[in-house]
Amino acid sequence: MLSEITKRNVGLLTDFYELLMMEGYFDIAKRNKTSEPIVTFDVFYRTNPFGNGFAVFCGLNEIIDYLLNLKFNEEDIEYLRKNDTFEEEFLEYLSNFRFTGSVYAFEEGSVINKKEPVIKIVAPISQAQLIESAMLCLFNHETLIATKAYRICEAAKPYGVMEFGLRRAMSFDAGIYGAKAACIAGCIGTSNVLTAKMFDVPALGTMAHSWIMSFGDELTAFKEFATRYPNMAILLVDTYDTLKSGVPNAIKTFDYMKEKGIVSEKFGIRLDSGDLAYLSKEARKMLDEAGYKNAVICASNDLDENLIMSLNVQGAKIGLYGVGTKLITGNGSTLGGVYKLSSVYDNDKKEYIPKLKISSNAEKVTNPGNKEVYRIYDENNKIKADLITFYDEVIDESKELTLFDPVNTWKRQTLMPGTYKAKKMLKTIFENGKLVYERKTVAESKKYFEDELETLYDDNRRNTNPKEIYVDLSQKLYDTKIKLLSEYV
């Protein structure tokens, strides 16, 4: 959790313009002698990362920690005072600030889809504005890394992937929480010991070239390591010459262990350079001929899902992968999650007034209103579509349900009673500032994600040209959106 790393104050973990707007809302309410309006904001993304068919939601527990720890200390207030921008009355308000809004979200480890509200905030407008930047930071990072990890693990199946990214992560936090997200999305463990401790996941690793180079010869280095750590005897064989030196010395080490009666539950070699397909096949032959058919061959060296799929096509004999840089950094991609106002509560009418953002780019036109997301399952318990509705709409499974494409509206299908199930996806996390949600452990979120994968068809899961899951609008929400568009365009 965030508070376990440091007692840092996250009040100023925001963009400056959020504070400017926040004070503006505060001042308007003061001048009008009214309370701030209650609004809803949606967190969503517009394009599936890496060309995947969906994304994997991670970051919820860190968002919870952020909101629980959100306050301004004396140093924060003094810094803002010296900025000479903010009025003293507003600074006094900040000094006693606490988040009092409500938050609704998908479960961590959920399969999520573009344009649907994965997180919904209902709060006084200045509070909702303040938290935008930090919420997006946490959502965008962990969801991106989890989605990348899923793709890598999917390509590696049936073999495991170890997360090895700390040294290439963009920061300590990126390394810690990226590894956590990777474990939820399929990695069998991480080299990051702090992540392993914090989230109770396996700490994994082999050895470095420096270990081997520090000894007088390779064989001695292997024996010292293997006898000291017999259940983690994965020997790095490419320091000098993989096939002429490394693999033969690894075999001699395994022979030595056998002679000494040293039992190893997990042993083998790691390849970290060169032609991994060729070297793994040759190494497999050598190990098998020596009687070590159960020795694992681990591969690393700037791997990602594309390289792993290529290795599979080439018939590589690899049974374990260590993936670092291209996983923990997202390999140059971003999620692009956004945070948009969707409704304002009218105290006189006692209802939420839908708000719509219009753009010349059709992809950026938002869906208005205080919303809910229903996941629609077919008779095979597979996801048929996600349906965005207004928050007070109810899907009655005993009645027909018509789904239609909100862009190409002529594409529609009516589901008969008994042929589908509908599940609400937004769980209540905070209610009026109070945490009411029981957090899941990483192991629980990992299991949740595994169960989610079972609800997808194979064409949704494939890494190349996957079929994206339909995200539809209810008729009522669609009609409201079209009406608002006609009023402004």
matplotlib code that plots the C-alpha trace (Angstrom):
import matplotlib.pyplot as plt

x = [0.0, 1.1, 1.2, 3.5, 6.2, 6.3, 4.3, 4.4, 1.6, -0.3, -2.2, 0.0, 0.1, -2.1, -1.8, -1.7, -4.8, -6.8, -6.1, -7.0, -10.4, -10.9, -10.5, -12.8, -15.6, -15.0, -15.3, -18.5, -20.1, -19.0, -20.3, -23.6, -23.9, -24.6, -23.0, -20.9, -22.8, -22.5, -21.1, -20.2, -16.9, -16.0, -12.6, -12.3, -10.0, -10.6, -8.3, -7.2, -3.4, -1.0, -3.8, -5.3, -9.0, -9.4, -7.5, -6.9, -7.9, -5.4, -4.6, -7.8, -6.0, -3.6, -6.5, -8.1, -4.8, -4.5, -8.0, -7.6, -4.3, -5.5, -4.8, -2.7, -0.2, 1.3, 4.2, 1.8, -0.3, 2.8, 4.0, 0.7, 0.7, 4.1, 2.8, 0.8, -2.1, -4.6, -6.8, -6.3, -9.9, -9.3, -6.0, -7.8, -10.3, -7.5, -5.9, -8.9, -9.6, -10.8, -12.4, -16.2, -17.4, -18.4, -16.5, -17.7, -15.4, -14.8, -13.0, -9.3, -8.4, -11.4, -11.5, -12.4, -13.3, -12.8, -15.2, -16.9, -16.7, -14.3, -14.4, -17.1, -16.7, -19.7, -18.6, -18.7, -17.2, -14.0, -13.2, -13.8, -11.6, -8.7, -8.3, -8.3, -4.5, -3.6, -6.5, -5.4, -1.8, -2.6, -5.2, -3.2, 0.1, -1.1, -3.7, -1.2, 1.4, -1.2, -2.4, 1.1, 1.8, -1.3, -0.2, 3.3, 1.9, -0.6, 2.1, 4.2, 1.5, 1.8, 5.0, 5.5, 6.7, 8.9, 8.7, 12.3, 11.7, 12.8, 16.1, 14.5, 11.4, 10.8, 10.9, 10.7, 6.9, 6.7, 8.8, 6.9, 3.3, 4.1, 5.4, 2.2, 0.0, 2.1, 1.5, -2.3, -2.3, -0.4, 3.2, 4.2, 6.4, 8.8, 12.4, 11.4, 11.7, 9.8, 6.8, 7.0, 6.9, 4.2, 1.8, 2.7, 3.8, 6.7, 10.2, 12.1, 15.5, 18.5, 22.0, 24.0, 27.0, 29.0, 28.7, 30.3, 32.9, 34.0, 35.2, 38.3, 36.2, 32.6, 32.3, 33.3, 30.8, 28.0, 28.8, 29.0, 25.6, 23.8, 24.9, 24.0, 20.6, 19.7, 16.0, 16.8, 19.7, 18.9, 22.5, 23.3, 25.2, 26.1, 28.9, 31.6, 30.3, 26.8, 27.2, 30.9, 31.3, 28.0, 25.8, 28.6, 29.5, 25.9, 25.6, 28.8, 27.2, 24.0, 26.2, 28.1, 24.8, 23.6, 26.8, 26.6, 22.9, 21.7, 18.1, 16.9, 13.2, 13.9, 17.1, 18.1, 19.8, 19.1, 19.9, 20.3, 21.8, 22.3, 19.8, 17.5, 15.6, 18.7, 20.5, 17.5, 17.1, 20.7, 20.8, 17.7, 19.4, 22.5, 20.5, 18.3, 21.3, 22.9, 19.7, 18.3, 15.0, 13.4, 15.9, 14.1, 15.5, 14.8, 15.1, 15.5, 17.0, 14.5, 11.6, 8.0, 4.9, 6.0, 9.5, 8.0, 5.5, 8.3, 10.3, 7.3, 7.0, 10.7, 10.2, 12.3, 12.6, 12.0, 10.0, 10.3, 10.7, 12.2, 10.7, 11.8, 12.2, 9.4, 7.0, 7.7, 7.9, 4.9, 7.4, 6.7, 2.9, 0.4, -3.2, -4.5, -7.2, -9.3, -11.4, -14.6, -17.5, -20.7, -23.5, -24.4, -27.0, -29.9, -31.1, -34.4, -35.2, -33.7, -32.0, -28.7, -28.5, -26.4, -23.4, -21.7, -18.3, -18.3, -15.3, -14.6, -12.9, -15.9, -13.8, -13.7, -17.5, -18.4, -21.3, -23.5, -25.1, -24.7, -24.1, -23.9, -22.3, -24.0, -22.0, -24.2, -23.3, -24.7, -25.9, -22.2, -21.4, -19.3, -19.3, -21.8, -21.4, -21.0, -24.1, -23.8, -27.0, -28.1, -27.4, -31.1, -31.9, -32.6, -32.0, -34.8, -33.6, -37.1, -37.7, -36.2, -33.0, -32.0, -28.4, -27.3, -24.1, -24.2, -22.4, -23.9, -27.3, -28.7, -26.5, -28.7, -29.7, -32.6, -31.8, -34.7, -35.4, -33.4, -30.7, -28.6, -27.5, -26.8, -24.3, -23.6, -19.9, -19.5, -18.9, -19.3, -15.8, -16.3, -19.7, -19.7, -16.0, -16.1, -14.3, -17.0, -15.3, -13.3, -10.1, -8.8, -5.3, -3.1, -3.7, -7.5, -7.3, -5.2, -7.8, -10.5, -8.7, -8.3, -12.0, -12.7, -10.6, -12.9, -15.8, -14.0, -14.1, -10.8, -11.2, -11.3, -8.1, -5.8, -2.8, -3.1, -6.2, -8.5, -12.2, -13.0, -15.9, -19.0, -19.7, -23.3, -25.6, -29.1, -31.8, -32.5, -28.8, -28.4, -31.5, -30.2, -26.8, -28.4, -30.7, -27.7, -25.7, -28.6, -28.8, -25.1, -24.3]
y = [0.0, 3.6, 4.3, 1.3, 2.7, 6.2, 8.6, 11.0, 13.6, 13.4, 16.7, 18.4, 15.4, 17.2, 19.5, 23.2, 24.0, 21.6, 23.9, 27.0, 25.5, 24.2, 27.7, 29.0, 26.6, 27.4, 31.1, 30.8, 28.8, 31.4, 34.4, 32.7, 31.4, 27.9, 24.6, 23.3, 21.2, 17.5, 16.1, 12.8, 12.2, 9.1, 7.5, 5.6, 5.1, 5.4, 2.8, -0.7, -0.6, -2.7, -3.6, -5.9, -6.9, -5.4, -4.0, -5.4, -3.0, -2.5, 0.3, 0.3, -0.4, 2.4, 4.7, 3.8, 4.6, 7.9, 9.0, 7.8, 9.8, 12.9, 16.0, 19.2, 19.6, 22.9, 22.8, 22.3, 25.3, 27.5, 26.6, 27.6, 30.8, 31.8, 31.1, 34.3, 33.0, 31.7, 33.5, 32.8, 31.6, 28.9, 27.9, 27.5, 25.3, 23.1, 22.8, 20.9, 19.1, 15.5, 13.6, 13.2, 11.9, 8.4, 6.2, 3.3, 1.0, -2.3, -4.9, -5.0, -7.7, -7.0, -7.2, -3.7, -2.1, 1.2, 4.1, 2.5, 4.2, 1.9, 4.3, 6.8, 9.6, 11.4, 14.3, 18.1, 19.5, 21.0, 17.6, 15.7, 18.2, 17.9, 14.2, 14.0, 13.9, 11.4, 9.1, 9.0, 8.5, 5.4, 4.0, 4.6, 3.1, -0.1, -0.9, -0.4, -2.7, -5.3, -5.4, -5.8, -8.5, -10.4, -10.3, -11.6, -14.4, -15.4, -15.7, -17.8, -20.3, -23.0, -21.7, -19.2, -15.6, -14.0, -10.2, -8.8, -5.1, -3.1, -1.9, -0.5, 0.9, 4.7, 5.1, 3.1, 3.3, 2.3, -0.8, -1.7, -1.2, -2.3, -5.7, -5.9, -5.3, -7.8, -10.5, -9.9, -10.3, -13.6, -13.4, -16.2, -13.9, -11.0, -10.2, -7.1, -8.2, -5.2, -6.0, -9.6, -8.6, -6.0, -8.1, -11.6, -12.8, -15.1, -13.5, -15.1, -14.8, -16.7, -15.2, -12.5, -12.7, -10.9, -14.0, -16.2, -13.6, -13.2, -16.8, -18.3, -20.5, -21.0, -24.5, -23.4, -20.5, -22.9, -25.5, -22.8, -21.4, -24.7, -26.3, -23.2, -22.7, -26.2, -25.4, -22.3, -23.8, -22.0, -21.5, -18.6, -20.2, -17.4, -15.6, -17.1, -19.6, -21.0, -24.4, -25.0, -23.9, -22.9, -25.9, -28.5, -26.9, -26.8, -30.5, -31.2, -29.2, -31.3, -34.5, -33.1, -32.5, -36.0, -37.5, -35.5, -36.5, -32.9, -32.9, -30.0, -29.3, -26.7, -26.6, -25.8, -23.1, -19.5, -18.1, -14.3, -13.6, -14.9, -16.9, -18.1, -20.5, -22.2, -22.2, -23.6, -26.4, -27.4, -27.0, -29.2, -32.0, -31.8, -31.8, -34.7, -36.8, -36.2, -37.5, -34.1, -34.0, -32.3, -29.4, -26.2, -23.8, -20.2, -17.3, -13.6, -10.7, -7.9, -10.3, -9.3, -11.1, -10.7, -12.2, -15.0, -15.9, -15.9, -18.3, -20.5, -20.6, -21.5, -24.5, -23.0, -25.3, -22.7, -23.6, -20.3, -16.7, -13.7, -10.4, -7.0, -3.8, -4.2, -5.2, -2.7, 0.3, -0.6, -0.5, 3.1, 2.8, 4.7, 3.9, 7.4, 7.2, 10.3, 11.8, 13.6, 15.4, 13.5, 15.1, 17.8, 17.2, 19.7, 20.3, 21.8, 19.0, 16.4, 14.7, 14.5, 16.7, 14.9, 16.8, 16.1, 17.0, 17.6, 17.4, 17.6, 14.2, 11.8, 9.5, 12.3, 12.9, 11.6, 9.6, 11.8, 11.2, 9.4, 5.9, 2.2, -0.6, -4.0, -6.9, -9.1, -12.8, -15.3, -18.9, -20.1, -17.6, -15.7, -11.9, -10.8, -7.1, -4.4, -2.2, 1.4, 2.7, 5.5, 4.6, 4.1, 1.9, -1.8, -4.7, -7.2, -10.6, -11.8, -9.5, -9.1, -7.0, -5.3, -4.4, -2.1, -0.5, 3.2, 4.2, 1.9, 1.7, -0.7, -3.4, -4.7, -8.0, -8.8, -11.3, -13.4, -14.1, -17.0, -16.6, -14.0, -12.7, -9.2, -8.2, -4.7, -4.0, -0.8, -1.7, 0.9, 1.7, 4.9, 6.2, 9.8, 9.7, 6.4, 3.3, 0.6, -1.9, -4.9, -4.8, -7.8, -9.2, -9.6, -13.3, -12.7, -10.2, -12.6, -15.4, -12.9, -12.1, -15.8, -16.2, -13.2, -14.7, -17.7, -15.5, -14.4, -16.2, -17.2, -14.5, -11.8, -13.2, -13.6, -11.2, -10.5, -8.9, -9.8, -9.2, -6.3, -6.7, -4.7, -1.7, -0.5, 2.2, 1.7, 3.2, 5.9, 6.9, 6.9, 9.1, 11.5, 11.7, 12.4, 15.0, 16.8, 16.7, 18.2, 21.1, 22.0, 21.2]
z = [0.0, -0.6, 3.2, 3.8, 1.6, 3.1, 5.1, 2.2, 2.0, -1.3, -1.0, -3.6, -5.9, -8.4, -11.4, -10.6, -12.6, -10.5, -7.5, -9.5, -10.5, -7.0, -5.5, -8.2, -7.2, -3.6, -4.2, -6.3, -3.6, -1.0, -2.9, -3.7, -0.1, -1.4, -1.1, -4.0, -6.6, -6.5, -9.8, -11.4, -13.1, -15.2, -15.5, -18.8, -21.8, -25.5, -27.2, -26.1, -25.5, -27.6, -30.0, -27.3, -27.2, -23.8, -20.8, -17.3, -14.5, -11.8, -9.3, -7.2, -3.9, -4.5, -5.4, -2.1, -0.2, -2.0, -1.0, 2.6, 2.9, 1.0, 3.1, 3.2, 6.0, 7.2, 4.8, 1.9, 3.0, 3.5, 0.0, -1.5, 0.5, -0.8, -4.4, -3.9, -5.9, -3.4, -0.9, 2.8, 3.3, 0.7, 2.3, 5.6, 3.9, 2.4, 5.8, 7.0, 3.8, 3.6, 0.8, 1.5, -1.9, -3.1, -5.5, -7.6, -9.5, -11.2, -9.2, -9.5, -12.0, -14.1, -17.9, -19.0, -22.3, -24.0, -23.4, -20.4, -16.9, -15.0, -12.0, -11.2, -8.7, -7.1, -5.0, -4.5, -7.6, -6.0, -4.4, -7.6, -9.5, -7.1, -7.4, -11.2, -11.8, -9.2, -10.0, -13.6, -12.7, -10.7, -13.2, -16.3, -15.0, -13.4, -16.0, -18.8, -17.2, -16.2, -19.8, -21.2, -18.6, -19.7, -23.3, -22.4, -20.2, -22.8, -25.4, -23.0, -22.1, -20.8, -19.3, -16.6, -16.7, -14.0, -13.7, -13.8, -14.4, -11.3, -12.7, -15.9, -14.2, -14.4, -10.6, -7.4, -7.4, -11.0, -10.2, -7.1, -8.4, -12.0, -10.6, -8.5, -11.5, -13.5, -10.9, -11.0, -14.8, -14.8, -13.8, -11.4, -9.3, -9.3, -8.7, -6.8, -3.1, -1.7, -4.0, -3.0, 0.7, 0.4, -1.6, -0.6, -4.0, -4.8, -4.9, -7.8, -9.4, -10.7, -10.8, -12.5, -14.8, -12.1, -9.9, -12.5, -13.4, -9.7, -9.6, -11.2, -13.5, -14.5, -13.1, -9.6, -9.8, -10.8, -8.0, -5.3, -6.3, -6.9, -3.6, -1.7, -3.4, -4.7, -5.1, -7.3, -9.3, -12.6, -13.9, -16.3, -19.1, -21.6, -19.7, -21.9, -24.5, -24.1, -25.8, -25.5, -21.9, -20.1, -20.8, -20.3, -17.0, -15.9, -16.7, -14.7, -11.8, -11.9, -11.9, -8.9, -7.1, -7.8, -6.5, -3.3, -2.8, -3.1, -4.2, -6.2, -6.8, -9.5, -11.6, -15.1, -17.1, -18.2, -21.6, -21.7, -25.1, -28.6, -30.8, -28.1, -30.4, -31.7, -28.3, -26.4, -28.9, -28.7, -25.0, -24.7, -26.6, -24.4, -21.2, -22.3, -23.4, -20.0, -18.4, -17.3, -19.1, -16.2, -16.2, -17.1, -19.8, -18.8, -21.3, -20.8, -22.9, -23.8, -24.4, -25.1, -26.4, -30.0, -29.5, -27.4, -30.1, -32.6, -30.4, -30.3, -34.1, -34.3, -32.0, -29.1, -26.1, -23.4, -20.3, -18.3, -19.1, -17.3, -18.7, -17.6, -19.7, -22.2, -19.5, -16.7, -19.0, -21.2, -24.1, -25.1, -24.9, -22.7, -21.8, -22.3, -19.6, -19.1, -16.4, -17.6, -16.0, -16.9, -14.8, -12.2, -9.5, -9.6, -6.0, -7.2, -9.6, -7.4, -10.4, -12.1, -15.2, -18.0, -19.3, -22.7, -24.0, -27.8, -30.0, -33.7, -33.1, -32.8, -30.5, -27.9, -27.6, -24.1, -22.9, -20.6, -17.2, -14.0, -15.2, -14.5, -16.4, -16.9, -18.2, -20.4, -20.5, -23.0, -22.4, -22.3, -19.5, -22.0, -22.3, -25.0, -24.4, -21.8, -21.6, -20.3, -18.7, -16.5, -12.8, -12.0, -15.0, -14.1, -16.5, -16.0, -17.1, -17.4, -20.3, -23.8, -24.1, -27.3, -27.8, -30.6, -31.8, -30.7, -33.9, -36.5, -34.9, -37.5, -36.0, -33.3, -31.6, -29.3, -26.5, -25.2, -21.5, -20.2, -22.8, -21.0, -17.6, -16.5, -13.8, -12.4, -12.6, -10.5, -6.8, -4.1, -2.8, -0.8, 0.4, 1.6, 2.3, 4.2, 2.8, 2.6, 0.3, 1.5, -0.5, -2.3, -1.9, -5.0, -4.9, -4.8, -7.7, -9.7, -9.2, -10.1, -13.3, -14.1, -13.7, -15.9, -18.7, -18.6, -19.6, -22.9, -26.2, -27.8, -30.5, -27.7, -26.1, -29.0, -29.1, -32.9, -34.4, -31.5, -31.6, -29.2, -26.8, -27.7, -25.5, -26.1, -24.7, -23.4, -25.6, -22.9, -22.7, -26.4, -26.9, -24.3, -26.0, -29.4, -27.9, -26.3, -29.5, -31.4, -29.0, -29.3, -32.9]

ax = plt.figure().add_subplot(projection="3d")
ax.plot(x, y, z, "-o")
ax.set_aspect("equal")
plt.show()
